[in-house]
């Protein structure tokens, strides 16, 4: 009796589903067409200051012990660094870089960084570039991953960075 009741419900539900209109998994909306990509070359200087009365990078966590040759392994810092047009800290400020860096290389000095470069002046005022990448600071030249952005850099990707931050952003 129970089996026939279950079978009856399966048949009722199957029939009801078969009679329901099927629209499919698509919509009648126009397909997404991304805007053409632009290439913008930026050149700026980042001032990362860990000393003095007004540091812009502060260690917020440090391991109690480490067996790594690099005793800084595991250190975490929060940053709010100035971005300027020139190498001098008194150069015109065009934004700030906020985020975190973590010493993640046990053998040499290497970081993993999350930094949002926010621009507050000029053509890119209100826009930012977000980087989340390994940063092998012992290397003279290195490439960091641009993972997104805001404003004019919305959906940004790609990028090359050198210490003075020559950045090519495709957006």
C-alpha positions as CSV (number, residue, x, y, z in Angstrom):
1,X,0.0,0.0,0.0
2,X,2.7,2.4,1.0
3,X,4.7,1.7,-2.2
4,X,1.7,2.3,-4.4
5,X,1.0,5.6,-2.6
6,X,4.6,6.7,-3.2
7,X,4.4,5.7,-6.9
8,X,1.1,7.6,-7.3
9,X,2.7,10.8,-5.9
10,X,5.7,10.4,-8.2
11,X,3.3,10.1,-11.2
12,X,1.3,13.2,-10.1
13,X,4.4,15.3,-9.6
14,X,6.0,14.1,-12.9
15,X,2.8,15.0,-14.8
16,X,2.6,18.4,-13.1
17,X,6.2,19.1,-14.0
18,X,5.7,18.0,-17.6
19,X,2.7,20.4,-17.9
20,X,4.6,23.4,-16.4
21,X,5.9,25.8,-19.1
22,X,9.7,25.5,-19.5
23,X,11.6,28.7,-20.2
24,X,15.1,27.2,-19.9
25,X,18.1,28.6,-18.1
26,X,18.6,31.6,-20.4
27,X,17.0,35.0,-20.5
28,X,15.9,37.3,-23.3
29,X,18.4,40.0,-22.1
30,X,21.2,41.2,-24.4
31,X,24.4,39.3,-24.0
32,X,27.2,41.0,-21.9
33,X,29.7,42.7,-24.1
34,X,32.7,43.9,-22.1
35,X,34.0,47.4,-22.8
36,X,37.2,47.6,-24.9
37,X,40.3,47.3,-22.7
38,X,42.5,50.3,-22.1
39,X,46.1,50.4,-21.2
40,X,47.2,53.0,-18.7
41,X,50.8,53.6,-17.6
42,X,51.2,55.0,-14.1
43,X,54.4,56.2,-12.4
44,X,54.4,57.0,-8.7
45,X,56.4,56.6,-5.5
46,X,55.2,54.8,-2.4
47,X,56.5,56.0,1.0
48,X,56.5,53.1,3.5
49,X,57.7,54.5,6.8
50,X,58.2,52.2,9.8
51,X,60.1,54.6,12.0
52,X,59.7,58.0,13.5
53,X,56.8,59.8,15.1
54,X,54.3,59.1,12.3
55,X,54.9,55.6,10.8
56,X,52.8,54.6,7.9
57,X,53.5,50.9,8.4
58,X,53.0,49.2,11.8
59,X,53.7,45.7,12.8
60,X,50.4,44.3,14.2
61,X,51.5,40.6,14.8
62,X,54.7,38.8,15.3
63,X,55.3,35.1,16.1
64,X,56.6,34.3,19.5
65,X,59.1,31.8,18.1
66,X,60.4,30.7,14.7
67,X,62.9,28.1,13.6
68,X,63.3,29.8,10.2
69,X,66.6,31.4,9.3
70,X,64.7,34.6,8.6
71,X,63.5,35.6,12.1
72,X,60.9,38.0,10.6
73,X,58.9,35.1,9.1
74,X,55.2,35.4,10.1
75,X,55.3,39.1,10.9
76,X,52.2,41.0,9.8
77,X,52.0,44.8,9.2
78,X,49.2,47.2,8.4
79,X,50.0,50.0,6.1
80,X,48.6,53.4,5.1
81,X,51.4,54.8,2.9
82,X,51.5,58.0,0.9
83,X,51.7,57.8,-2.9
84,X,53.5,60.8,-4.4
85,X,54.5,62.0,-7.9
86,X,58.2,62.2,-6.9
87,X,60.7,60.4,-4.7
88,X,60.7,63.0,-2.0
89,X,58.1,62.7,0.8
90,X,57.3,66.4,0.3
91,X,56.3,65.7,-3.4
92,X,52.7,66.2,-4.3
93,X,50.5,63.5,-2.7
94,X,48.2,61.8,-5.2
95,X,46.8,59.0,-3.0
96,X,47.5,56.4,-0.5
97,X,48.2,52.7,-0.4
98,X,46.3,50.8,2.3
99,X,46.5,47.1,3.2
100,X,48.6,44.4,4.8
101,X,51.9,42.7,4.2
102,X,53.0,39.4,5.7
103,X,56.6,38.0,5.8
104,X,55.9,34.7,4.2
105,X,59.3,33.5,3.0
106,X,61.3,31.5,5.6
107,X,64.6,31.7,3.9
108,X,64.9,35.2,2.5
109,X,62.9,38.4,2.9
110,X,59.8,38.0,0.9
111,X,56.2,39.2,1.5
112,X,52.7,38.4,0.5
113,X,50.9,41.7,0.1
114,X,47.3,42.9,-0.2
115,X,47.4,46.6,-1.0
116,X,44.8,48.9,-2.4
117,X,46.4,51.9,-4.2
118,X,43.7,54.6,-3.9
119,X,44.1,57.8,-6.0
120,X,42.9,61.1,-4.6
121,X,44.1,63.6,-7.3
122,X,43.9,64.1,-11.0
123,X,42.3,62.0,-13.7
124,X,42.1,58.9,-11.5
125,X,40.7,60.6,-8.4
126,X,38.4,58.1,-6.7
127,X,39.8,55.1,-8.5
128,X,42.1,52.4,-7.1
129,X,44.1,49.3,-8.1
130,X,44.1,46.3,-5.9
131,X,47.1,44.0,-5.6
132,X,47.2,40.6,-4.0
133,X,50.5,38.9,-4.7
134,X,53.8,37.4,-3.5
135,X,56.4,40.2,-3.4
136,X,60.0,38.8,-3.4
137,X,61.6,42.0,-2.1
138,X,65.1,40.6,-2.4
139,X,64.7,40.7,-6.2
140,X,65.5,44.0,-8.0
141,X,62.6,43.6,-10.5
142,X,59.4,41.7,-9.7
143,X,55.9,41.3,-11.0
144,X,52.9,41.7,-8.8
145,X,49.4,40.5,-9.6
146,X,46.7,43.2,-10.0
147,X,43.4,41.5,-9.0
148,X,41.0,44.3,-9.5
149,X,40.2,48.0,-9.0
150,X,37.5,50.6,-8.5
151,X,36.4,53.7,-10.5
152,X,38.2,54.0,-13.8
153,X,40.2,50.8,-12.9
154,X,37.1,48.7,-12.4
155,X,37.8,45.1,-13.4
156,X,41.5,45.9,-13.7
157,X,43.8,43.0,-14.3
158,X,47.5,42.5,-15.0
159,X,50.3,44.8,-14.0
160,X,54.1,45.1,-13.7
161,X,55.6,46.8,-10.7
162,X,59.1,48.1,-9.9
163,X,60.1,49.7,-6.6
164,X,59.1,53.1,-7.8
165,X,55.8,51.6,-9.0
166,X,55.7,51.8,-12.7
167,X,52.4,50.1,-13.1
168,X,50.7,49.0,-16.4
169,X,47.1,48.3,-15.8
170,X,44.7,46.7,-18.3
171,X,41.1,47.6,-17.6
